[in-house]
Amino acid sequence: MDRQKPWLYATLTDAQEKHVRHLIVIFVDGSRETWLFQIDDGVETLILTGTEFET
């Protein structure tokens, strides 16, 4: 994942199970290409790609 590109993130926590999941949105080419990643237990997974409006 390239940290030089603009990105947004959210951290979701399940306090009962002590589980944390991070969702990261990366704007690759303005609104033309956007990536949605999930980081769960240290594993980075690409969930979907598309334009800003599709994602």
N, C-alpha and C positions, 0 to 999 in steps of 0.2 A: 504494500500500500504506500503510495507516494504522499508524504506529509507536506509537500510544497503546494498542493492544490487546495482550494477552499473546501471545507467540510463542516458538517454538523454532526452532533452525536447526542445520544440519549443513553442513560444507564438505567436499566430495569432491575429491581431487586426484589427477591422473594425472601422476606425475613424468616418465615417459618422453615424453609428448606435451606437457608443461608446460601442462596444461589444468585449470582450476578450475571447479567447479560448486557452487552453493549451493542447498540445499533449505530452505524456510521453511514452518513450520506456524503458522497464525494461528487462534487460538480466537476467533471472532467473537461468539458468544452462548453462552458457557460450553461445554457439551458438545453443544448443539443444532446449531451450525453451525461447521464447521472448513474452512479453505482450505489447500491445499498448492500452493505456488509454487516455481518453479525460476528461478534467475537464472544464465544461461549467456551468456558474452560480452557482458554488460551488458544482455541482453534478459530482461525479466521475463515469465514464462509461467505462467498459472494451469493447473495440472495436473488438479486435481479439487476438488470441494466435497462436503460431506456432513456427517453427524454425526461426533462424535469416534470412535465405534465403527465407522462405515463407512470412514473414512479410515485 
